[in-house]
Amino acid sequence: MIVTLISPILGIGIFYWLIITPYHVASNTLPITNSKTLDQLQEIAGRFEPLASYGRLEILNRITNNLNEISKTATKEQMDMIVQNTSILASSLLEDEPENFLLHQALFNFYFNLSRLDDSFLKKSQEHAEKLIELSPEHINAQESMIRLALVRRDFQEAKKWVDKWKQDHIKLQFQDIIFWDDFLLELEIENQK
């Protein structure tokens, strides 16, 4: 008799935990365009902890993708607040998953884009680029992050080293992709010869 009563209750609990909660989180996390604040999105993403990092990573990617637009309209105080809140979000993600390649890629892009506004963010982007190389040295995105850093720093030798490695590791790319970095290297080489 007691088993008959407990089984449906246990079944409902498991159904709620495995189906309803993840669905609720997924349906409320995206899209960000629903005028939700960063804190609201984090709270929604944290409702189901096994999926929380995915929602938070998506928040980070959305911020990064819209950073140029945000910086055009935001005041300095607003940008500082966005950077601070995003850094807090990033710290919690790194604490949960310090070896997550996609997270380090998103953080590289975030700090690299911020470096257009303030050069001091290049150091943070370099940390994440180096972690990408550590996690997956032959991954195309890891290598391209090192190329981009070297080009921004105007370091021809470092950029050439990474472009050569990139070409060597990714020989099946189409011709227009293989020569993509060559113009940037040529421009930098000419600049260094002046």
N, C-alpha and C positions, 0 to 999 in steps of 0.2 A: 504494500500500500504506500509506504513512504517513498519507495523507489519510483512509483508511478507519479507522485507529486514532484519529486526532485528532478526527474528527467526533463519534463517540459521547461522548468525554470532554468535548469542548466543549459538546455538547448537554446532558449531565448537569449541567455547571457552570452553564450558563445556566438550565436548569430549576430547579436548586436556588436560584439567586440570585433569579429572578423569581417562583417559586411557593412553594417550601418555606419560605424565610426569612420572607417577609411573612406567610404563614399561621401560622408558628410565633410570630411577634411578635404578631399579632392575637389568636391563641388564648390567649396567655399574658398579655397586657396586661390584658384585662378578663375577668371582673369583678375589681374591687379587693377584693372581700369574701373572697378566698382567703387571707387573713391574710398578705399580702405587705407588706413594709415599703416606704416611699417609695423608698429606695435600690434595692431589688430591682426595683420597677416601672420606675424610670428605666433601670436596666441592661437590662431586657427591651425597653423601648421603643427604646433606643439600638442594638439589634442590627441593625436595618435602617434606616440613617440617612434614606433618603427618607421613611419613615413615622414617624420618631422624634418629630417635633413634634406629630403628631396624638395619639400616645399620651401625651405629656407634657401636652398641653393637656387631655386627658381627665382626667389625674391632678389637674390644677389645678381643673378643674370639679368633680370629686368632692370634693375638699377643701373648696371653697367651699360646695357644697351641704350638706355635713355639718358645717359650722363651728359652728353653734349646738349641735348634739348633742355635738360634740367639746369645746366650751368648758364644757359642763355637768359633764363628768367629768374633764377634764384639769387637772392642777396648773398653776400659773403657769410652772414650768420646762418642762413638757411643751408648753404653748401657745407659749412662747418658741421652743422647738426646732422646732415645726411652722411657725411664722411664718418662722423663719430658713431652714429647708430649702425651704419653698415660695418664699421670696424668691430663693434660689439657683436653683431650678428656673425661676422667672420670668425671671431674668436671662439664663439660657442660652437660653430661648425668644426673648426680645427680641433677643438678639444674632443669632440665626439669622433671625428674621423681624420686624424692627422695624416693619413696616407692616401686620402681620396684624390685621385688625379684630377677629376672634373672640378673639384673644389679649388685646387691650386691653380688650375687653368682659369677659372672664373676670377679668382683673386688677382692673378697676374693681369688679366684684362682690366679689372677694376682699377688697380693701382697704376697700370700703364696709361690708361685713359686719364686718370687724375693727374698724371705727370705733365700733361699738356697745360694744366693750370698752375702746377707747382712742381718744380723739378725734384723736390725732396721725396716725392713718392716713387721715384725711380728705384731707390734702394729697396723698398718693399716689393716692387714688381720684380726686381732681380732675385730676391729671396725665393719668390714663388716660381720663377723661371728655373732657378737652380734645383728646386725641389721637383719640378716636372722632369728635368733631366735625370735626377736621381731615381725617380719612380719608373720612368720609361725612356731611356736614353735615345731610342730610335723612333719614338713617336713623332710624327710630323709636326704636331702642335707644340710639343716641347722644344723641338729644334727651331721652329719659327719664332718662338718667344725669345730665344737667345739671339736670333738674327735681328729681330726688331729692336731689342735692347742695344745691341752693338751699333746698329744704324743710328739710333737716336743719340747715342753717346759719341757718334762720329768716329768710331774705332774700326778703321778699315781692316786691319789684320784679323781682328776677332770676328767681324762680319764675314769676311772671306772664308775663314776657317769653318764657320757654321754653315755657310752656303754650300761649300764643297762637301761637307759631311751630309747635308740635306740632299744634295744631288746624288751622292753615292748611295745613300740608304733608300732613296725613293726613285729608282731608275725607271719604274713603270709609269711615271707621270707623263702626261702629254707634253709636247714640245713647248707650247706656250706657257705651261706651268713651270717647266724646267728653267726657262729663261726669265721667269718673273723677277727674281732678285737681281739679275745681272745689271739692269739699268740703275738700280739703287747703288750697287757696288761701283759701277763706272762713275756715277756722279760723285760718290764719296772719294774715289781714287783721284779724280781730277781736282776735287776740292783740297785734298791733302797735298797735291803736288804744287799748289800755288804758294 
